Amino acid sequence: MIEVAEASKSFTVRKRAAGRGRRRARTTVRAVDEVSFTVGRGEFVGYLGPNGAGKSTTIKMLTGILTPSSGRVRVCGLDPSRQRTALARRIGVVFGQRTTLWWDLPLRDSLTLIRRLYRVEAAAHRERMAELTALLELGPFLDTPVRQLSLGQRMRGDLAAALLHDPELLVLDEPTIGLDVVSKATVRAFLERINTERGTTVLLTTHDLGDIERLCRRVMIIDHGRLAYDGGLDRLRETVGGGRVLVVELARPGPPIAVPGTEVIAVEGPRQSLRLPREANAAAVVAELAGRYEIRDIALRETDIEDVVARLYRGDHAYERPGRPVAP
């Protein structure tokens, strides 16, 4: 569905030089640096990275908004920048901070106009509208002007607009930004359903790692324009490290727990959190704790994905770039 081969994108930035009458200095900034990856049909892939890492630039190359400075990009077998109109009929795109809907029109009329733009047949439009209205719960506000919709309602409208022509690929850029808990749950459930039931390929960029844990079976991480990781969440935890976390609630507050092979990472009154390496025997650690301390409660959990990704961004380990090792 997506093929990116050593794609790079550079921009020329002009900066004002010191001193009067001097010309502006030109600097070349490489936003994406020889990124390579493929996405197969039916995959749900998360594309992560800190601000300025190159996520949005990659998305714009995939959708034909930007042309790569070098390398090769193919989406649905097409060259996005040269066959943008043909590609638009086969993909759907949602930018969380922008809308494709008409601000002063009711949502229903916006979706009718989009049907005309994509030349969707009337019968297919009725069937698709009925399906999307049910899945996204659009009924109560279909006749409400877009400007009067809440952020969560507008996002559901944008998703309907992106899927009205039944695209093979859905590209999402921060689709849950600013949404409340209920709206996020609705959007996540919908995306999971269209991927599993309809086989729609989804590429998701987000800063909300809850979206990633709930939806994505594969994660790609870009940092400083380079692909830092490509694989599953479990392997990401193993690659970056951090192990598991044992949360122990003691009968009373005390000094940090001292058990060989563990590391205390947080102390909050009587509650202490210990990091366990993956190779550590959790049962043995729990038995030693029970023999030395008065314990009220104990729980073992995986390291939060937020902590794992933060460590990757900070460069706390040597990550792997697909094909060759790269130092952070």
C-alpha positions in Angstrom: 0.0 0.0 0.0 2.9 2.4 0.9 6.4 2.1 -0.3 9.1 4.7 0.8 12.7 4.1 -0.4 15.4 6.4 0.9 13.1 9.4 0.8 14.6 12.7 1.8 13.1 16.2 2.0 15.2 19.4 2.4 14.2 23.0 2.8 16.2 26.2 2.4 15.8 28.5 5.4 16.9 32.1 5.1 18.2 33.8 8.3 18.9 37.5 8.8 22.7 38.0 9.0 24.2 40.2 11.7 25.1 43.7 10.7 23.4 46.3 8.5 23.1 45.8 4.8 24.2 42.1 4.9 22.4 39.5 2.8 20.3 36.9 4.5 22.2 33.6 5.1 20.8 30.5 3.5 20.8 27.2 5.4 19.6 23.8 4.1 17.5 21.9 6.6 16.9 18.2 6.0 13.5 17.5 7.5 13.4 13.8 6.4 16.7 12.0 6.0 16.7 8.8 3.8 13.6 7.2 5.4 12.6 3.8 4.1 9.6 1.7 5.0 6.7 -0.2 3.5 3.1 -0.6 4.8 1.1 -3.6 3.7 -2.6 -3.7 2.8 -4.8 -3.9 6.0 -2.1 -2.8 8.4 -2.7 -0.3 11.2 0.6 1.5 11.8 1.5 4.3 14.3 4.0 6.9 13.1 5.5 8.7 16.1 8.1 11.4 16.7 8.7 14.5 18.7 7.8 17.9 17.3 10.0 18.7 14.4 11.0 15.1 13.9 9.7 14.9 10.3 6.3 13.3 10.8 4.2 15.9 9.0 6.7 16.2 6.2 6.5 12.5 5.6 2.7 12.6 5.6 2.8 15.5 3.1 5.1 13.5 0.8 2.7 10.5 1.0 -0.3 12.6 0.1 1.4 14.5 -2.7 1.4 17.9 -1.0 5.3 17.9 -1.0 7.7 16.3 -3.5 10.7 14.4 -2.1 14.1 16.0 -2.7 15.4 12.5 -3.4 14.3 8.9 -3.0 11.1 7.2 -4.1 7.6 7.3 -2.7 4.7 5.2 -3.9 1.2 5.1 -2.4 -1.4 2.6 -3.9 1.1 2.1 -6.7 1.0 5.8 -7.6 3.5 8.7 -7.5 1.8 11.0 -5.0 3.2 14.3 -6.3 2.6 13.5 -10.0 -0.6 11.6 -9.7 -2.2 13.5 -6.9 -5.8 13.6 -8.3 -5.8 9.9 -9.0 -4.4 9.2 -5.6 -7.0 11.4 -3.9 -9.8 9.1 -5.1 -8.1 6.1 -3.3 -7.0 7.6 0.0 -8.7 9.6 2.8 -6.8 12.1 4.9 -7.7 13.7 8.3 -5.7 16.5 9.9 -6.8 16.9 13.5 -6.2 20.7 13.6 -7.9 21.4 10.2 -11.2 20.6 8.7 -12.4 19.7 5.2 -16.0 20.6 6.1 -17.7 23.9 5.1 -17.9 26.0 8.2 -21.3 27.6 7.6 -23.1 24.6 6.1 -24.9 21.8 8.0 -22.8 18.7 8.2 -25.2 16.8 5.9 -24.7 19.4 3.1 -20.9 19.3 3.5 -20.9 15.6 3.0 -23.2 16.0 0.0 -20.7 18.4 -1.6 -17.8 16.0 -0.8 -19.8 13.3 -2.6 -19.9 15.5 -5.7 -16.2 16.2 -5.5 -15.4 12.5 -5.5 -18.2 11.7 -7.9 -19.7 9.0 -5.7 -22.8 7.5 -7.2 -26.1 8.3 -5.5 -26.9 4.8 -4.4 -23.4 4.2 -3.1 -23.5 7.5 -1.2 -26.8 6.6 0.5 -25.5 3.3 1.6 -22.2 4.7 2.8 -23.9 7.6 4.6 -26.2 5.2 6.5 -23.2 3.1 7.5 -21.1 6.1 8.7 -24.0 7.8 10.4 -24.6 4.6 12.5 -20.9 3.9 13.2 -20.0 7.5 14.1 -23.3 8.4 15.7 -23.8 11.4 13.4 -27.6 11.4 13.4 -28.2 14.0 16.2 -26.1 16.7 14.5 -26.3 16.0 10.7 -28.4 19.2 10.3 -26.2 21.4 12.5 -23.9 23.9 10.9 -20.3 22.8 11.2 -19.3 26.0 13.2 -21.7 25.0 15.9 -20.3 21.4 16.4 -18.2 20.5 19.3 -14.6 19.4 18.6 -15.5 15.8 19.0 -18.6 16.1 16.7 -16.5 17.9 14.0 -13.8 15.2 14.2 -16.4 12.5 13.6 -17.7 14.6 10.7 -14.2 14.9 9.2 -13.7 11.1 9.5 -17.0 10.6 7.6 -15.9 13.0 4.9 -12.5 11.2 4.6 -14.3 7.8 4.3 -17.3 8.7 2.2 -15.6 7.5 -1.1 -14.5 4.2 0.5 -10.7 4.8 0.3 -8.2 1.9 0.5 -5.9 4.0 2.8 -6.7 6.4 5.6 -4.0 8.8 6.8 -4.6 10.4 10.2 -2.7 13.3 11.6 -3.5 13.9 15.3 -7.2 12.8 15.0 -7.9 12.8 18.7 -6.1 16.1 19.6 -8.2 18.0 22.2 -11.0 15.5 22.4 -12.6 14.5 25.7 -12.5 10.9 27.0 -15.9 9.9 25.5 -15.1 11.4 22.1 -11.7 9.7 22.0 -13.3 6.3 22.8 -15.8 6.8 20.0 -13.2 7.6 17.4 -10.8 4.8 18.5 -13.6 2.2 18.4 -14.6 3.4 14.9 -11.0 3.3 13.6 -10.5 -0.2 15.1 -13.7 -1.4 13.4 -13.0 -0.1 9.9 -9.6 -1.6 10.0 -10.6 -5.1 11.2 -14.0 -5.4 9.4 -13.4 -3.5 6.2 -9.6 -4.0 5.9 -8.9 -0.3 5.5 -5.2 0.4 5.8 -4.5 3.1 8.5 -1.4 5.2 9.0 -1.7 7.2 12.3 0.5 10.0 13.6 -0.3 11.2 17.1 1.2 12.4 20.4 -1.5 10.5 22.3 0.2 7.3 23.1 -3.1 5.9 24.3 -4.2 5.8 20.6 -1.1 3.8 19.8 -1.5 1.2 22.6 -5.2 0.8 21.8 -5.0 0.6 18.0 -1.6 -0.1 16.5 0.1 -3.5 16.1 3.1 -1.8 14.5 5.0 1.4 15.4 7.5 3.5 13.5 9.4 6.2 15.3 11.1 9.1 13.5 13.6 11.3 15.2 15.6 14.1 13.6 14.3 13.1 10.2 15.6 9.5 10.5 13.7 6.3 11.2 14.7 5.2 14.7 12.4 2.2 15.2 10.0 0.0 13.2 8.3 -2.9 14.9 5.8 -4.0 17.6 5.2 -2.3 21.0 6.5 -5.3 22.9 9.8 -5.3 21.0 10.0 -1.6 21.5 9.9 -2.1 25.2 12.6 -4.8 25.0 14.8 -2.7 22.6 14.7 0.5 24.7 14.7 -1.3 28.0 13.0 -0.3 31.2 11.7 -3.8 32.0 8.6 -4.1 34.2 7.4 -2.0 37.2 6.6 -3.5 40.6 4.3 -1.2 42.6 4.5 -2.0 46.3 2.3 -0.4 49.0 3.9 -0.7 52.4 2.1 -0.6 55.8 3.9 2.7 56.5 6.2 5.1 54.7 9.9 4.3 54.9 13.3 4.6 53.1 13.6 3.3 49.5 13.3 -0.5 49.3 16.6 -2.3 48.8 16.3 -5.5 46.8 19.2 -6.7 44.6 18.5 -6.5 40.9 15.8 -3.8 41.3 15.8 0.0 41.1 13.4 2.3 43.0 12.1 4.8 40.5 9.4 6.5 42.6 8.5 6.9 46.3 5.1 8.4 47.2 4.6 8.0 50.9 4.1 4.2 51.6 3.9 3.4 47.9 7.1 2.7 46.1 7.7 1.7 42.4 10.6 -0.6 41.5 11.9 -1.3 38.0 12.6 -5.0 37.3 14.7 -6.1 34.4 12.9 -8.4 32.0 15.2 -11.3 33.0 14.4 -10.8 36.7 12.3 -13.5 38.5 9.3 -11.5 39.7 8.1 -14.2 42.0 11.5 -14.4 43.7 11.5 -10.6 44.2 8.0 -10.6 45.6 8.9 -13.4 48.0 11.9 -11.5 49.3 9.9 -8.3 49.7 7.2 -10.3 51.7 9.8 -11.7 54.0 11.5 -8.3 54.7 8.6 -5.8 54.7 5.1 -5.4 55.9 3.1 -5.1 52.6 -0.5 -4.1 52.1 -0.7 -4.4 48.3 1.5 -5.2 45.4 1.1 -5.1 41.6 3.3 -5.9 38.6 2.8 -3.9 35.3 4.6 -3.3 32.1 6.5 -0.1 31.7 4.3 2.7 30.3 4.7 3.2 26.6 5.1 6.9 27.4 8.2 6.2 29.4 9.6 3.9 26.7 9.1 6.5 24.0 10.5 9.3 26.2 13.6 7.3 26.8 14.0 6.8 23.1 13.7 10.5 22.4 16.2 11.4 25.1 18.7 9.0 23.6 19.0 6.8 26.8 20.0 3.8 24.7 21.4 2.9 21.3 18.4 2.2 19.1 18.2 0.2 15.9 17.4 1.7 12.5 16.0 -1.0 10.2 19.0 -2.4 8.3 21.8 -1.0 10.4 22.6 0.2 14.0 22.5 4.0 14.6 23.8 5.9 17.6 21.3 8.4 19.1 
